[in-house]
Amino acid sequence: MAQAWRCSGLRWSADGPALAWDGGRRSALTWGKRVAFGVVEGGARTCGGARGHACPVRAVVPGRSTGARCEECARLDRAHSVAADTMADDPRPYHVYLAWFGPGMTKVGITAVERGSARLLEQGAVCFTWLGAGPLMAARRTEELLRAALRVPDRIPYGAKRAVRSSLPPSEAERAAEVADLHARAVALPDWPESLTREPCQPVDHAGVFGLAELPDAVGEVAELVAGGTVSGRLVAAAGPDLHVAASGGVVVVDTRLMTGWDLVPARADGELTVPVRVFRERAMNTQDGLF
């Protein structure tokens, strides 16, 4: 039997996307590369632990969970998260950003300045601009200001992001228009925190980085991995945690967060996709129903 590996998720860098594996190994991903792996027969998906520590009880977690953590480890992980507002004394400077995922889908968020644009790549932001930079609590207040005054959300569901990736405006200028308009309205707001420095609107476009040009419509998405199941297909795009893989019946989205917690082994490059797939009925091809 081939050696089993544990995936720790999709990682983004200046070199592009790569699958990270426990132990530090990474598998670089390029367009056209064959993605083929199987889940070990008779295995179970176990909790990935929290904050770099293994789950003490190796709890079994549901296959459809994108967090892959048991209740206790999820609580511990969130307790030390900036998103949970439990790190008010964090001395690092933070960026406030505006991220665009498609028409009518712009969000506000914050990320540590030292992380650069990594957070935007991880979220699958097609276009973004910095709005300001300063202490954590000032960044938080700015985020709240935009939510209250301009009704800008701080979250966009992944399902909504996936639904529009293959039908985005073709030019960078069109993709940046909503971000530029919102940036102008945001910096003009009163009550801007004094310790947060406004930054100019300089949209950054990730459509090329993600491989979204001429991306075919996805016909479905992997709902979960199962013991003994396989995923096989040609990589045509990647955004955030998602791989868009061309399988025998069309492009299917694989959320790599569903891969964590499983023991995975290499699969035949010409193999089939045999895990449960949620078909997008409104976009599925006529030949699709017999494939999943």
Secondary structure as GFF3:
##gff-version 3
##sequence-region A 1 292
A	DSSP	beta_strand	7	13	.	.	.	ID=ss1
A	DSSP	beta_strand	16	21	.	.	.	ID=ss2
A	DSSP	beta_strand	26	28	.	.	.	ID=ss3
A	DSSP	beta_strand	34	39	.	.	.	ID=ss4
A	DSSP	alpha_helix	71	79	.	.	.	ID=ss5
A	DSSP	three_ten_helix	82	84	.	.	.	ID=ss6
A	DSSP	beta_strand	94	102	.	.	.	ID=ss7
A	DSSP	beta_strand	105	112	.	.	.	ID=ss8
A	DSSP	three_ten_helix	113	115	.	.	.	ID=ss9
A	DSSP	alpha_helix	118	123	.	.	.	ID=ss10
A	DSSP	beta_strand	127	134	.	.	.	ID=ss11
A	DSSP	alpha_helix	136	150	.	.	.	ID=ss12
A	DSSP	alpha_helix	158	164	.	.	.	ID=ss13
A	DSSP	three_ten_helix	165	167	.	.	.	ID=ss14
A	DSSP	alpha_helix	172	187	.	.	.	ID=ss15
A	DSSP	beta_strand	197	198	.	.	.	ID=ss16
A	DSSP	beta_strand	204	205	.	.	.	ID=ss17
A	DSSP	alpha_helix	207	210	.	.	.	ID=ss18
A	DSSP	beta_strand	218	222	.	.	.	ID=ss19
A	DSSP	beta_strand	230	239	.	.	.	ID=ss20
A	DSSP	beta_strand	242	247	.	.	.	ID=ss21
A	DSSP	beta_strand	250	255	.	.	.	ID=ss22
A	DSSP	three_ten_helix	256	258	.	.	.	ID=ss23
A	DSSP	beta_strand	264	266	.	.	.	ID=ss24
A	DSSP	beta_strand	277	279	.	.	.	ID=ss25
A	DSSP	three_ten_helix	288	290	.	.	.	ID=ss26
###
